[in-house]
Amino acid sequence: MSETEATPAPLPSPFERIGGRPAMQAIADRFYDLMEADPAYAELRAIHAADLAPMRAALPSFLAGWAGGPRDWFEANPGKCMVSMHAPFPIDHRTAGQWADAMRRAIAQAPVADRDVAEAMADVLARMAHGMGRGTERG
C-alpha cells in the first residue's frame, strides 16, 4: 500500500452504534425496573435473587462485551456463557418469554443512538432467552 492510500477506518461496533456504556446501562436499568414493578413479569422476578444489585451491575458489562465493546464481563468470567450460567435455574418457556418481552420493552424504551441496532439486539437476545426455556408452556 502506498503512503497516499489510506487504510479504511474500521466500522463502528454495535456497542458504539447503540450508544456505548450509557445505553447498555439504561437498557439494564429499565429491564430490571420492569421486572420488579410489572406484574406481567412476576414469575420471572420470582426466580431471581431478592437483591438485583449484582445483576444490575453485571448485565451492562455482559451486553457491552457481547456487542463488541469492552470485554470486562468475559474477562471476569472466563469460559462462561449465559446459557451455562443460567442452567441451574428453573427457566421454562413462560419465564423465557417474560425475559424476552421485558428486554424488548427495555431496549425500545431506552435512549439509544441507533434504533436499528437496538432492534436487532432485542431480536437476538429474545432468541437466546427462548433457547434457554425448557419444559412445556404452562397455562
C-alpha positions in Angstrom: 0.0 0.0 0.0 1.4 3.4 -0.9 1.6 6.2 1.5 -1.1 8.0 -0.3 -3.6 5.2 0.1 -5.5 5.5 3.3 -6.4 2.5 5.4 -10.2 2.4 5.7 -11.5 3.3 9.1 -12.9 0.3 11.0 -16.7 0.2 11.1 -18.2 1.0 14.5 -19.2 -1.9 16.6 -22.9 -2.4 17.6 -21.8 -1.3 21.1 -20.6 2.0 19.7 -23.5 2.4 17.3 -26.1 1.8 20.1 -24.5 4.5 22.4 -21.8 2.7 24.4 -21.9 2.1 28.1 -24.6 4.7 28.9 -27.0 3.0 26.5 -26.2 -0.5 27.9 -26.7 0.8 31.5 -30.0 2.4 30.5 -31.2 -0.9 29.0 -30.3 -2.9 32.0 -31.8 -0.4 34.4 -35.1 -0.3 32.5 -35.1 -4.1 32.2 -34.8 -4.7 36.0 -37.2 -1.8 36.7 -39.8 -3.6 34.6 -39.1 -6.9 36.1 -39.5 -5.5 39.6 -42.6 -3.4 39.0 -44.7 -5.0 36.3 -46.9 -7.9 37.4 -46.6 -9.4 33.9 -43.0 -10.5 35.0 -43.9 -11.9 38.4 -42.7 -15.4 37.6 -39.5 -14.1 36.1 -38.9 -12.0 39.1 -39.6 -14.9 41.4 -36.7 -17.0 40.0 -34.2 -14.2 40.7 -32.4 -13.3 43.9 -34.0 -10.8 46.3 -31.2 -8.4 45.7 -30.9 -7.5 42.0 -28.0 -5.1 42.5 -25.3 -7.6 41.4 -27.3 -8.4 38.2 -27.9 -4.7 37.6 -24.2 -4.2 37.7 -23.3 -7.3 35.6 -25.8 -7.1 32.7 -24.5 -3.9 31.2 -21.0 -5.3 31.2 -22.2 -8.5 29.6 -24.1 -6.6 26.9 -21.2 -4.3 26.2 -18.8 -7.2 25.6 -21.3 -9.2 23.7 -22.0 -6.2 21.4 -18.3 -5.6 20.6 -17.4 -3.2 23.4 -15.1 -3.7 26.4 -14.9 -7.4 27.4 -14.7 -6.9 31.1 -17.5 -9.3 31.9 -16.0 -12.0 29.7 -12.5 -11.5 31.3 -14.0 -11.7 34.8 -16.0 -14.9 33.8 -13.6 -16.9 31.6 -15.2 -19.8 29.8 -18.7 -18.9 30.9 -21.7 -18.1 28.8 -25.2 -17.0 29.5 -26.7 -20.4 28.8 -24.4 -22.3 31.1 -24.7 -19.7 33.8 -28.5 -20.0 33.8 -28.6 -23.8 33.5 -29.3 -24.3 37.3 -32.4 -22.0 37.2 -35.9 -23.2 36.5 -36.3 -21.4 33.2 -39.3 -22.6 31.3 -40.9 -21.3 28.1 -43.1 -18.9 30.1 -40.3 -17.3 32.1 -38.0 -17.2 29.0 -40.9 -15.4 27.2 -41.2 -12.9 30.1 -37.5 -12.2 30.0 -37.6 -11.7 26.2 -40.6 -9.4 26.5 -39.1 -7.3 29.3 -35.8 -7.0 27.4 -37.5 -6.0 24.2 -39.5 -3.3 26.1 -36.4 -2.1 27.9 -34.5 -1.7 24.7 -37.4 0.0 23.0 -37.7 2.5 25.9 -34.0 3.2 26.3 -32.3 6.2 24.8 -30.1 4.6 22.1 -28.2 6.2 19.3 -29.1 3.6 16.6 -32.6 2.2 16.8 -31.9 -0.4 14.0 -29.0 -1.9 16.0 -31.1 -1.8 19.2 -34.0 -3.7 17.5 -31.6 -6.3 16.1 -30.1 -6.7 19.6 -33.6 -7.2 21.0 -34.3 -9.9 18.4 -31.1 -11.8 19.1 -31.5 -11.6 22.9 -35.1 -12.8 22.6 -33.9 -15.8 20.6 -31.2 -16.5 23.2 -33.8 -16.3 26.0 -36.3 -18.6 24.3 -33.4 -21.0 23.7 -32.9 -21.3 27.4 -36.6 -22.2 28.1 -37.2 -25.8 28.7 -40.2 -27.9 29.5 -43.7 -27.2 28.4 -45.6 -24.0 28.3 -47.8 -23.6 31.4 -51.1 -22.2 31.4 
